[in-house]
Amino acid sequence: MCAAQSPTTLESKLEALQCHFTWDLDHSKSILLRRRATLEDIGTEEGNSWLGHIYNLRGFIQYQLGFTEDAQSLFSKAAEAFRKTRNADQGPWLVVNYGDLAWLHHHLGDRAESQAYLSKVHALMKKYPPPSQDPQDQLHPEIYAEKAWTLMKFSAEQKKQAADYFQRAIRMQPDMVEWNTSYVLGLVGFVKHNDYKVKAELLEKMRLAKEQDPENMYLAALYLNQCTQKGENIEEEARELARKVLRNPVSSYSGIRPLLKVYSYYISVDTAIALAEEALGTHPDQRYLKRCAALCYKWKIVYVRERRLSPIEIDRAIGLHEEVIALYPDSFLIKKIAFANIYAQLNQGMAEAEQIYQEMLELDLEPAEKQMLYNSYAEHLYLNCRNYHKSIQYHMKAAEIPQHSPHRRYSIRTLKRIRDRGRSHMCREIHELLENLQSP
């Protein structure tokens, strides 16, 4: 590549790359911080087939947050992880990594280094063209797989697109077990509870994926959860799976969280608490396990009808949530909302819940965070305080923020129901608001 290449030409070549910098990922700080925390909880144990992809995405996030040296270090770790997992120094799996590095050096003003990585990308793509003759399959399956995994991790709104990319990758390279597992895991969130035909198809896909990937405890736990919804008795299998999960390194993909859900919903919430506490006893400094234990106590407080918690359990629940909020400073808002909702369920806890919400409402938040908070506070006002007028006001505040999200859609649906029933004296205001809103 000519060293005298114009900046415009270089920029256009960079824009054409397939990498995190060109995949239209949400750059808002709150999203980046939450995704960083999520990736940190996955862990970096050797043997994780997605380790290179994890480092690539973490590197991109660190760059967007302003940590350039961290980004460069993480991109280097990604290349090393790919070398170990693929047992080769070069291959199409490095296209995204080199693309990220080309962009990084471009942003740093190092044109020579940026051009060098561009040349490496082009050399790899020439050496490893897509194995499919289908004109729709324009990328190598390794690129489709990484793009699918990234979109699935980064945005719930892009999971459908992620599933399509995984299917393309699997169609071209069906021997990659981890791609099929991740594809099936991505489908789980899409299945409607009342669509029995789709659920049956998903269960069969999960069964086949589980046979191909027997050591994936996360998939096994999700499969058990689906089986319980068919009325199957899975207690023995759940306890056996728990023994395996507890032997594995701590990770958000160890299977502990979906297994705790199975325990809580289909055995008892107390057995879930006991399992979480056992795991935490073995790894007392692991923040993810503290988060899981806090979640179990929340289930007992919020969802169990007979809420006869002992003072010790209440203190433990509150203490764990306070720790979790401190341990997850990048996603504290979600944790504090959960904390407030716990207080709202406790005797004499409404004042504390309201104080927590008021503290959050005074924070300088990004639009997406405000929207989430307004939506949650509206639900709290409706369900726990019976303050219907104020609840509507906060649903309106959430809807007014032009940020596409599940929170906004939920608030808009709620306002439409209230308007259509015609029983609220705020129906006219709601009607005017909905008329003025852009389509969500």
HELIX and SHEET records of a PDB file:
HELIX    1   1 PRO A    7  GLU A   15  1                                   9    
HELIX    2   2 HIS A   20  THR A   22  5                                   3    
HELIX    3   3 LYS A   29  ILE A   42  1                                  14    
HELIX    4   4 LEU A   51  GLN A   64  1                                  14    
HELIX    5   5 THR A   68  ARG A   86  1                                  19    
HELIX    6   6 PRO A   92  LEU A   94  5                                   3    
HELIX    7   7 VAL A   95  HIS A  107  1                                  13    
HELIX    8   8 ARG A  111  LYS A  127  1                                  17    
HELIX    9   9 PRO A  141  PHE A  154  1                                  14    
HELIX   10  10 ALA A  156  GLN A  158  5                                   3    
HELIX   11  11 LYS A  159  MET A  172  1                                  14    
HELIX   12  12 VAL A  177  VAL A  188  1                                  12    
HELIX   13  13 TYR A  196  GLN A  212  1                                  17    
HELIX   14  14 MET A  217  THR A  228  1                                  12    
HELIX   15  15 GLU A  235  ARG A  247  1                                  13    
HELIX   16  16 ILE A  256  TYR A  266  1                                  11    
HELIX   17  17 VAL A  269  THR A  282  1                                  14    
HELIX   18  18 ARG A  287  TYR A  303  1                                  17    
HELIX   19  19 PRO A  311  LEU A  327  1                                  17    
HELIX   20  20 PRO A  329  SER A  331  5                                   3    
HELIX   21  21 PHE A  332  GLN A  345  1                                  14    
HELIX   22  22 MET A  350  LEU A  361  1                                  12    
HELIX   23  23 PRO A  367  LEU A  383  1                                  17    
HELIX   24  24 TYR A  388  GLU A  400  1                                  13    
HELIX   25  25 PRO A  406  ARG A  421  1                                  16    
HELIX   26  26 CYS A  427  ASN A  436  1                                  10    
END                                                                             
